[in-house]
């Protein structure tokens, strides 16, 4: 009986996190707990009904430690929400320059276009990656 309980517990732990658990940890700025519950890239890519990922929420609140951890765990930096916005676009919109630079250096696609026809480059009026990075580092 004890073995069965341990197997059930191990299976429940192994299936990973829920989106609501991740949001609660993010609200509490509990990145160590997020590291415990975000085990796989599937966990790192969970999203709400509006297709906003936990990475996008982490960018929105400016939690760079969570952003770094999620990217390291396999979060899709180019995922688009229901409006076509990416984590990079949200970083630029909220003026989170440090996070935007990190996402660009991690390989964020600067040319993805949102539903309102904006790309990361057009949001900043830049013509290429180098110009965008220069604008953000000022």
C-alpha positions as CSV (number, residue, x, y, z in Angstrom):
1,X,0.0,0.0,0.0
2,X,2.8,2.4,0.9
3,X,4.5,1.7,-2.4
4,X,1.3,2.4,-4.3
5,X,0.9,5.7,-2.5
6,X,4.5,6.6,-3.4
7,X,4.0,5.7,-7.0
8,X,0.9,7.8,-7.2
9,X,2.6,10.8,-5.6
10,X,5.6,10.4,-7.9
11,X,3.4,10.3,-11.0
12,X,1.4,13.4,-9.8
13,X,4.6,15.3,-9.2
14,X,6.1,14.2,-12.6
15,X,3.1,15.5,-14.6
16,X,4.4,19.0,-13.9
17,X,2.8,22.3,-13.1
18,X,-0.5,24.0,-13.7
19,X,-0.8,27.4,-15.2
20,X,-2.5,28.7,-12.0
21,X,0.3,27.4,-9.8
22,X,2.8,29.2,-12.0
23,X,0.9,32.5,-11.9
24,X,0.5,32.2,-8.1
25,X,4.3,31.7,-7.7
26,X,4.9,34.6,-10.1
27,X,2.6,36.9,-8.1
28,X,4.5,36.0,-5.0
29,X,7.9,36.5,-6.8
30,X,8.7,33.0,-5.8
31,X,11.1,32.0,-8.5
32,X,12.6,29.1,-6.4
33,X,9.2,27.5,-6.3
34,X,8.7,28.1,-10.0
35,X,12.0,26.3,-10.6
36,X,10.6,23.3,-8.7
37,X,7.3,23.1,-10.6
38,X,8.5,24.0,-14.1
39,X,10.3,20.8,-15.0
40,X,9.8,20.4,-18.7
41,X,9.6,22.6,-21.7
42,X,5.9,21.7,-21.8
43,X,5.5,23.3,-18.3
44,X,7.5,26.3,-19.4
45,X,5.1,26.8,-22.3
46,X,1.8,26.6,-20.6
47,X,-0.5,29.4,-21.5
48,X,-3.9,30.9,-20.5
49,X,-6.9,30.9,-22.8
50,X,-5.8,34.1,-24.4
51,X,-2.6,32.2,-25.4
52,X,-0.5,34.4,-23.1
53,X,2.3,32.2,-21.8
54,X,3.8,32.3,-18.3
55,X,6.9,33.9,-20.0
56,X,4.7,36.7,-21.3
57,X,3.2,37.3,-17.8
58,X,6.8,37.2,-16.4
59,X,7.8,39.9,-18.9
60,X,4.7,42.0,-18.2
61,X,5.5,42.2,-14.5
62,X,9.2,42.7,-15.1
63,X,10.5,39.5,-13.4
64,X,13.8,39.0,-15.2
65,X,14.8,36.1,-13.0
66,X,11.6,34.2,-14.0
67,X,12.2,35.2,-17.6
68,X,15.7,33.8,-17.5
69,X,14.6,30.6,-15.8
70,X,11.7,30.0,-18.3
71,X,13.9,30.5,-21.3
72,X,16.5,28.2,-19.8
73,X,13.7,25.6,-19.3
74,X,12.6,25.8,-22.9
75,X,9.9,28.5,-23.0
76,X,9.2,29.5,-26.6
77,X,10.3,33.1,-26.9
78,X,8.5,33.5,-30.2
79,X,5.1,32.2,-29.1
80,X,2.3,34.6,-30.0
81,X,-0.8,35.4,-27.9
82,X,-4.3,35.7,-29.3
83,X,-3.4,39.2,-30.5
84,X,-0.2,38.1,-32.1
85,X,2.0,39.7,-29.5
86,X,5.3,38.1,-28.4
87,X,7.2,38.3,-25.2
88,X,9.6,40.7,-26.9
89,X,6.8,43.0,-28.0
90,X,5.5,43.0,-24.4
91,X,8.9,43.8,-23.1
92,X,9.2,46.8,-25.5
93,X,5.7,48.0,-24.8
94,X,6.3,47.9,-21.0
95,X,9.8,49.4,-21.5
96,X,11.6,46.5,-19.9
97,X,14.8,47.2,-21.8
98,X,16.9,44.6,-19.9
99,X,14.4,41.9,-20.6
100,X,14.1,42.9,-24.2
101,X,17.9,42.8,-24.7
102,X,17.9,39.3,-23.1
103,X,15.1,38.0,-25.3
104,X,16.8,39.4,-28.5
105,X,20.1,37.8,-27.5
106,X,18.3,34.6,-26.8
107,X,17.0,34.6,-30.4
108,X,13.7,36.3,-30.3
109,X,12.3,36.9,-33.9
110,X,12.2,40.6,-34.5
111,X,10.1,40.3,-37.6
112,X,7.0,38.5,-36.2
113,X,3.9,40.6,-36.8
114,X,1.0,41.1,-34.4
115,X,-2.6,41.3,-35.4
116,X,-2.3,45.1,-35.5
117,X,0.6,44.8,-38.0
118,X,3.4,45.6,-35.5
119,X,6.7,43.9,-35.3
120,X,9.4,44.4,-32.6
121,X,11.4,46.4,-35.1
122,X,8.5,48.6,-36.2
123,X,7.5,49.2,-32.5
124,X,10.9,50.9,-32.0
125,X,11.3,52.3,-35.5
126,X,14.5,50.3,-36.0
127,X,15.7,48.8,-39.3
128,X,17.7,45.8,-37.9
129,X,18.8,44.0,-34.8
130,X,21.9,46.1,-34.2
131,X,19.9,49.3,-34.3
132,X,17.3,48.0,-32.0
133,X,19.9,46.8,-29.5
134,X,21.6,50.3,-29.6
135,X,18.2,52.0,-28.9
136,X,17.6,49.7,-25.9
137,X,21.1,50.1,-24.4
138,X,20.9,53.9,-24.2
